[in-house]
């Protein structure tokens, strides 16, 4: 059944996957960025599940890098979620609007129904049902989600009419304060928007949206709940905290509890945790992990198949797939271990970024890349 008048139409969505995920290296050396785990599942799956929940039955991934890897990986989820997932591959980077023109035939089926566009780095509560209602009510051509931020000068600010949500203009990285609402990277567009986009490298934020705003057809809805672009490690760790906070409010049963747990902690049921550990706050432990006795974990992600040996201490870090952290090791300050990294006993890492398949036998005393 459809939440949107239940007319039995087909709803589609495009997820902008784009490039190489350089800001999340070394994790993206092993997997395309949307497949990097966030809170124990691939980043992109959070979005696909949210789209499925509002009746989207076809998702198109706009991608210019490793489409085979993505599609093979998502085959399982296609069946599980009963949703069609296809790729629209760019041979050259087309910015944020070009991919819509490229995927035109996949998005437009003559029904005239709007389609969602999401940026793959964004994590939030995805209030897509509310967005559909909002879009239907204002009757404009396009809806965008905006979110309030403390430092709007780092972003493109959306200037809008408070009462109706109609967007007046976009101001890129404003020097003077014009507002605190920024584009949250979640859109709902009528098919007619595609007529305004040429097949060339072009920006939806700088070219397409200002055009629609000038014709008074663009409306913005303020995103309830949290929002984070998790495309870089520091924001990834912050995003995990916000996500777990939101989980605590919405479905606390998914979080782990116990005498050894502090704050919000998500542990996969196949992970094993030894005696005398202290875990939390803001920790995710993936499938098949082994955490030996006396380990201390806080503000960190431990991905699938990791082993953490006795009395190790890890904070504000990301431990990549199938890595090992030795006994009494201390890993902190945004240390990122790529896939299959082995840290010897009693090693200290202060912000080390370690490429996949390495063995670390000496301390990393200041943030640096270990190749």
FENTA-V93486 format. One record per pair of residues at least 24 apart in sequence whose C-alpha atoms are under 7 Angstrom apart, sorted by the first residue. I is the first residue (numbers start at 0). J is the second residue. If there is no record, write none. Layout:
I&J  I&J
This chain:
1&54  2&53  9&55  9&56  10&54  10&55  10&56  10&57  10&114  11&55  11&56  11&57  11&58  11&106  11&114  11&115  12&55  12&57  12&58  12&59  12&114  12&115  12&116  13&58  13&59  13&60  13&61  13&115  13&116  13&117  14&59  14&60  14&61  14&116  14&117  14&118  14&119  15&60  15&61  15&62  15&117  15&118  15&119  16&60  16&61  16&62  16&118  16&119  17&61  17&62  17&63  18&62  18&63  18&64  19&64  22&230  22&231  23&230  23&231  23&232  25&337  25&353  25&354  25&355  26&319  26&337  26&338  29&338  33&119  38&239  38&283  39&283  39&285  43&119  49&125  53&127  53&128  56&82  56&83  57&82  57&83  57&84  58&83  58&84  58&85  59&84  59&85  59&86  59&87  60&85  60&86  60&87  61&86  61&87  61&88  61&98  62&86  62&87  62&88  62&89  63&88  63&89  63&90  63&92  92&200  93&199  93&200  93&201  94&200  94&201  94&202  95&201  95&202  95&203  96&196  96&201  96&202  96&203  97&196  97&197  97&198  97&199  97&200  97&201  99&193  100&193  100&196  100&197  100&198  101&198  107&190  111&190  112&189  113&187  113&188  113&189  113&190  114&187  114&188  114&189  115&186  115&187  115&188  116&185  116&186  116&187  117&184  117&185  117&186  118&184  118&185  120&228  120&229  120&230  121&227  121&228  121&229  122&226  122&227  122&228  122&229  123&225  123&226  123&227  124&224  124&225  139&216  139&217  139&218  140&188  140&189  140&192  140&216  140&217  141&187  141&188  141&189  141&216  141&217  141&218  142&186  142&187  142&188  142&217  142&218  142&219  143&185  143&186  143&187  143&218  143&219  143&220  144&182  144&183  144&184  144&185  144&186  144&219  144&220  144&221  144&222  145&180  145&181  145&182  145&183  145&219  145&220  145&221  145&222  146&180  146&181  146&182  146&183  146&221  146&222  147&179  147&180  147&181  148&179  148&180  149&179  151&179  154&181  155&181  155&182  156&180  156&181  156&182  157&181  157&182  164&218  164&219  164&220  165&217  165&218  165&219  166&212  166&217  166&218  166&219  167&212  168&209  168&212  169&209  233&333  236&298  236&299  236&315  239&281  240&281  243&281
